[in-house]
Amino acid sequence: MWQTLQALDWAPFWLSLKVAGVATALAWCFGVGLGWVFARTRLPGRGLLEAICMLPLVLPPTVIGYAILLAAGRRSALGAWLHAHLDYSIIFSWHGAVVASAVVALPLVLKSASAAFAQVDRQLEAAARTLRQSPWSVFLRVTLPLAAPGIVAGTLLAFARAMGEFGASLMVAGSIPGKTQTLSMAIYDSVQAGEDDIALALVLLTSVLSVTVLGLSNWLLARKT
């Protein structure tokens, strides 16, 4: 096994880290913003919007991938414009894997952030406002730090989910060695090629990384409670 690990092509591992990192950052930005909206506002249609945002948790990954192709593929209005004016396409690029991973990871950040914001003591925020703090200052200095453990735990779960993304990424980015082939795709390709030793080594590597991330998430949630 050690010899197999030494002989591994580590490109899928580093690409997976890059894709998951960027995807998690995108999911964090949208998830925290939407989480605050769902926890603190009563917008018309809020329940429907939240249900739509949570769809990636229940829809098959291939459906998510197909939806991204419809929205940003070269036959779509956005994809055609990007190709015509910028000579750019997310299809069969690592950017496509980022988009797919961010979409499937978003619900984990959103739900955690919404729950964390809902549990923040409003009286502490009111006390900060009496000290002539602006709403933005109250959010950064009071609300966000108090909600941070739950948000960070959800973010770690989102990172783990993005690391393991397969179906949607495969449809959007493909599995091109050295370009779009992430760990999950490399495992699939190894199994298909009958390279069981390599597949097992990649599975163990993925499992160790995932267990570490999930352990950190559980630790943060335990500190929060």
Disulfide bonds with the S-S distance in Angstrom:
none
